[in-house]
Amino acid sequence: MHLTIQLAILRCIAFYLPIMFRRIMLRYLILLALCFPCHAQINIMRSLYMSDSTGALPDSGSNISATGELGYLYNKGNTNSSSINAKFNISHELEKWSYQAIANTRYKTSKEADDGQAQNVTTAQKNFISTQIDFKLASPDERIFIYAEYENDRFDIYDYQTLVASGWSERLWRDEFSEFKYSVGPGYALAEASDDEQNDDLQGVILRAALEYTLEISKSAQFRQFISTESDPEYTKTKSETSLSTKIFGSLAMKLSFIMEHNSNAEISQESLDTETAVTLVYQFF
């Protein structure tokens, strides 16, 4: 009797065990397939907007990242205008050094009536280039930086503005979802007045400070807040950029940004605060 029961149990086990094993393996493969794209999305978002990563590679390795942004707006009707925003960002991480370069351009044209005929007139044209080199100290989160920028705004009272600054940079924290870092140091700035304006050139020692906060909202969305200020006894220039980025597919993402620029030394005929709202596509080259 007992032998018959044992044989029956063994037969049941032999029959159901392969079925249970196949079901477990199928569930495991499905779970693995679902988790892999999520992990890939996290890596792409981090490489797009958190390129300054000390943990991406071993200390003896290097990491390079390059992204491009492009936005286009066309209005037709009561107002006929078109504008283009483009930005390129490249960063390179080494064991003791890190490099970053940013190029940004904005161009806008509008149709205005002149003697009864509509003509395309340029209403905005601005180019900006910056680069920063960091030397990592004993702790990779503590660095000494050198920063330089050049700005050319066709419709500004200055032909160009440039500055060079150096000082202390530190990443206060970085966890799985957020990061906060800042930099501060003295520098030298020069602004050459336009020939059409009755203004003097500006030059002198300034203090530059910048901070950046990033937060990973979800596996494919990220929030970023960046603020920089340059100040001397005569003027203060502050820039703030608030952005929300979300991954579309592959290496392509969409970015919604709100930018504010405040200049305390603006002309009476000009606003001291400029704002810009933009929607751009971001593509990761490598």
QUIQUILIN-V99370 format. One record per helix or strand of 2 or more residues. SS is the DSSP state (H for helix, E for strand). FROM is the first residue (numbers start at 1). TO is the last residue. If there is no record, write none. Layout:
ss: {SS | SS}
from: {FROM | FROM}
to: {TO | TO}
//
This chain:
ss: {H | E | E | E | E | E | E | E | E | E | E | E | E}
from: {2 | 63 | 81 | 97 | 117 | 142 | 158 | 178 | 202 | 221 | 236 | 252 | 273}
to: {49 | 75 | 93 | 114 | 136 | 153 | 174 | 193 | 218 | 231 | 249 | 263 | 284}
//
